[in-house]
Amino acid sequence: MVRDGDRQELTRRGDVLATRRREYDEDDVRVRPGRSSRPRTRTRPRHENAVDGFVIAVDRGRYTCVLSDAGPDAPTVTAMRARELGRKSVVVGDRVGLVGDTSGAPGALARIVRIAERTSVLRRTAEDDATTAEGRLERVVVANADQLVIVSALADPPPRTGFIDRCLVAAYDADIEPLLCLTKADLAGPEAVLDYYTELELPYVLIRPDSPLDALRALLAGRVSVLVGHSGVGKSTLVNRLVPEADRAVGTVSAIGRGRHTSTSAVALRLPDVAGGWIIDTPGVRSFGLAHVSADSLLHGFPDLVEATVDCPPNCPHTADAPDCALDAWVAAGKADPRRLASYRRLLASRSGEVDPREPSRRGEE
Ligand code: ZN
């Protein structure tokens, strides 16, 4: 038999030890808890009294959480990370175990002692950060989201399919469902955008300033949805329409840190609808750096192009100068939109550093 301590160690070291694990009982096979939010209390008996919480904001070492069993009017709980978590980061959307003062009273401080296994991880490469020895910094934006809502205006500013493509890659990479949310539908029709994505069968909703949000609310109900979008597309307006208390909620959350508003961090807001659910606003995320996504994973954002690549030579980089890349013939034969291939190759190039994503001439396409 294996002691609990050994079992934990095996789990931690992961698949490298998969073969060695065969020496042990069937029971020792790692069990993924799936979508359950309940952490495995067995592994940390010292904290069996920890209560379950959901992280709604992070501000320099302080985590704002709501208790899973508390109602919508219960006070939020401010917590810090327990040292025993080591280097594990805690992000918005994490389901955690809390000990200590979880009363939510002014000045009360709880401790996060556990992080439940994440069902999804939305990442971005922070391209604007200083380059480290290991390369560009990869950041987890949000954990456990079900859906990525890509907010784009149909006019003023015009839709940027390059940005939407980038978000789609991030969504598929994170195993999160994308939803296209097209605002300012009173100013322009969605035909051009939908035509561009015609092969993807992408779910979408149209938003007008004066129309009810029933369709969008139905798609958000009971789920955790991350909203991304450029400034000027009406994302903040949308957030305020969905959560009329949003400004106050964000203000409260921002005040718990060290007094300074941090517009870059993600904030989870509870939907007031009966079915519940959360939207996570990401004011500081202007784009998704994709340097951490492999060329093959990048292709997952372009399901209309994937099929063509079976005819590519082995290890084809799919770039414009790649000899015999089957993507060119695929597009020439009318099987995909040439703009889609151009967009894919632009993302490929920006990943490998051939094109500076901040270069002004490119910015309009991001
Ligand atoms: Zn190719």
Residues whose N, C-alpha, C, O or C-beta is under 5 A from the ligand:
A	BS01	ZN	C312 C316 H318 C325 A326 L327
